[in-house]
Amino acid sequence: MKHAPRKHTAVMRGTLPLKEQRVLDVGCGSGGLVRFMTREGARVTGLDTSEKQLARARDADGAGDEDYISGVAEDLPFEAGIFDAVVFFNSLHHVPVEHQATALREALRVLRSGGEIYVLEPLAEGAFFEMMRPIEDETDVRASAYEALLNAANTSGVCEHRELSYEAPLSYESFEACRNEMIAVDESRRPAIEAQGDNLRIAFESAAEFEEGAYRFASPSRLNLLRKA
């Protein structure tokens, strides 16, 4: 299925109020989205399970007034009703399947009334996904995350649910940059990546379009927005 091409940041600007909003980024990784939302005027807290990723976030160029905290999505270390928005950006499917529904309930708990849960998930399709399948086939965990989302949307705590699909540009300056990012996101991938050896490089270069010094992919994505009653 083809979707309209749009940048993730442009979609966020058009769908989620950020200026002077208090936002929680669950699964913030190295903090790129946290820094973007901070530049847009939000007060952002990034949460991640990886101390290595949090260290990268704190040390990154352009780091500002944002906060970074270690924690898990299914047991958020915050009081109820204190955030205007909770963001899961490519992260809900990384929550263990048995905890995905709890993670969404926790997001609702820490939201104020009228606040929104912003869930951006990659779809299980496209050239980049197919390249990654020998390393980690996320078909089932992505489907489980979507099922948890739909179930959450039908609870009494949610008063509105919107969905949008689009293709986002994804680019890497080299295979090594892609490989390093895949490992940084999930260290458990390292053995499978190393076992693939040059086959993974060949698959990467075959799947990508090389333009203006970068390897480019289209990433089919789905945005779900849930508003708390």
C-alpha positions in Angstrom: 0.0 0.0 0.0 1.3 3.4 -0.9 1.0 6.3 1.5 1.5 10.0 1.1 5.2 11.0 1.8 5.7 13.3 4.8 8.4 14.0 7.3 7.8 12.8 10.9 8.6 16.3 12.2 6.1 17.9 9.8 3.4 15.5 10.8 4.0 16.2 14.5 3.9 19.9 14.0 0.6 19.6 12.2 -1.1 17.2 14.7 0.3 17.8 18.2 0.4 21.1 20.1 4.0 21.6 21.5 4.5 25.2 22.5 4.4 25.5 26.3 3.2 21.9 26.6 4.6 19.4 29.1 5.5 16.3 27.1 6.8 12.8 28.0 8.7 10.9 25.3 8.6 7.2 26.2 11.5 5.3 24.7 13.3 8.4 23.8 16.6 6.7 22.8 19.4 9.2 22.1 17.0 12.1 22.4 16.6 13.4 18.9 12.9 13.8 19.1 13.2 15.3 22.6 15.5 18.0 21.3 13.1 18.7 18.4 10.1 19.1 20.7 12.2 21.3 23.0 13.1 23.6 20.1 9.4 23.8 19.3 8.7 25.2 22.8 7.7 22.1 24.8 9.0 21.2 28.2 10.1 17.6 27.5 11.0 14.6 29.7 12.6 11.7 27.9 12.4 8.2 29.4 14.3 5.1 28.3 15.5 1.8 29.7 19.0 2.1 28.3 21.5 4.0 30.3 23.8 4.1 27.2 21.1 5.8 25.1 20.3 8.3 28.0 24.0 9.1 28.2 24.1 9.9 24.5 21.0 12.0 24.9 22.5 14.1 27.7 25.8 14.6 25.9 24.3 15.4 22.5 25.0 18.6 20.7 22.0 20.9 21.0 20.9 19.5 24.3 18.9 22.1 26.2 16.5 22.2 29.2 15.0 18.8 28.7 15.1 16.0 31.3 16.1 12.4 30.9 15.0 9.6 33.2 15.6 5.9 33.3 12.4 3.9 33.5 9.9 1.5 31.8 6.7 2.3 30.0 4.6 -0.1 32.0 5.5 1.6 35.3 6.0 5.3 34.7 7.7 7.1 37.6 5.4 10.1 37.6 2.3 11.4 39.4 -1.1 11.2 37.7 -2.3 14.0 35.4 0.9 16.0 34.9 1.6 15.8 31.2 -0.2 17.4 28.3 1.0 14.7 25.9 2.7 11.3 26.0 4.7 10.3 22.9 5.6 6.8 21.8 7.8 7.3 18.7 8.8 4.0 17.2 8.8 2.6 20.7 5.5 0.9 21.6 6.3 -2.3 19.8 9.6 -2.4 21.8 7.6 -2.7 25.0 7.2 -6.4 25.8 3.9 -7.7 24.4 2.6 -8.6 27.8 3.1 -5.0 29.0 1.9 -3.0 26.0 -1.7 -2.6 27.3 -0.3 -1.6 30.7 2.0 1.0 29.1 -0.9 2.7 27.4 -2.9 2.7 30.6 0.1 4.3 32.4 0.2 6.9 29.6 -3.4 7.7 30.2 -2.8 7.9 34.0 -0.1 10.5 33.7 -2.0 12.6 31.2 -4.2 15.5 32.2 -7.8 15.5 31.0 -7.9 16.4 27.3 -4.2 15.4 26.9 -3.1 13.2 24.0 -1.2 10.0 23.5 0.8 10.2 20.3 1.9 6.8 19.0 4.0 6.6 15.8 4.7 3.1 14.7 6.5 1.7 11.6 4.4 -0.6 9.5 5.5 -4.2 8.8 6.1 -3.5 5.1 8.6 -1.8 2.8 12.2 -2.3 1.7 13.8 -1.4 5.1 11.5 -3.8 7.0 12.3 -6.6 4.5 16.0 -5.9 4.9 15.7 -6.2 8.7 13.6 -9.4 8.8 16.6 -11.8 8.9 17.8 -9.8 11.9 14.6 -9.4 13.7 11.1 -10.0 12.3 8.9 -7.6 14.1 5.7 -8.5 12.3 4.0 -10.0 15.4 5.1 -7.4 17.9 4.0 -4.6 15.7 0.6 -6.3 15.2 0.3 -6.7 19.0 1.1 -3.1 19.6 -1.6 -2.0 17.2 -4.1 -4.3 18.8 -3.2 -2.8 22.2 -3.8 0.6 20.7 -7.2 -0.2 19.3 -8.2 -1.8 22.6 -7.0 1.4 24.5 -9.0 3.6 22.1 -12.2 1.7 23.0 -11.8 2.2 26.8 -13.9 4.7 28.8 -10.7 6.8 29.4 -10.4 7.8 25.8 -12.8 10.3 24.1 -11.3 10.5 20.7 -9.1 8.4 18.3 -7.5 9.5 15.1 -5.3 7.5 12.7 -3.1 8.6 9.9 -0.8 6.6 7.6 2.1 8.1 5.6 5.6 7.3 4.2 8.5 9.0 6.0 12.0 9.5 4.5 14.7 7.5 6.2 18.3 8.0 5.3 21.8 6.9 6.4 25.2 8.2 5.3 26.6 4.7 5.3 25.8 1.1 6.0 28.0 1.4 9.2 25.8 4.2 10.4 22.7 2.1 10.0 24.3 -0.9 11.6 25.4 1.1 14.6 22.0 2.6 15.1 20.3 -0.8 14.9 22.6 -2.0 17.7 22.3 1.1 19.8 18.5 0.8 19.8 18.7 -2.9 20.9 22.0 -4.4 21.9 20.5 -7.9 21.7 20.5 -7.5 17.9 24.3 -7.6 17.8 24.8 -11.3 17.4 22.3 -11.6 14.6 23.8 -8.6 12.8 27.3 -9.9 13.1 26.2 -13.3 11.9 24.8 -11.8 8.8 28.2 -10.2 7.9 28.5 -8.9 4.4 25.0 -10.3 3.5 23.4 -7.5 5.5 25.5 -4.9 3.8 24.6 -6.2 0.3 20.9 -6.3 1.3 21.1 -2.7 2.7 22.8 -1.3 -0.5 20.3 -3.2 -2.7 17.2 -2.0 -0.9 18.2 1.6 -0.6 18.2 4.4 -3.2 21.6 6.2 -3.1 21.0 9.9 -3.7 23.1 13.0 -2.8 25.6 11.0 -0.8 23.0 9.1 1.4 21.2 5.8 1.4 17.5 6.5 1.4 14.4 4.4 2.2 10.7 5.2 2.5 9.4 4.1 5.9 5.6 3.3 5.9 4.3 4.6 9.2 1.1 4.9 11.1 0.2 7.6 13.6 -2.5 7.0 16.2 -3.7 9.9 18.4 -5.8 9.1 21.5 -7.3 11.9 23.6 -8.0 11.4 27.3 -11.5 12.1 28.4 
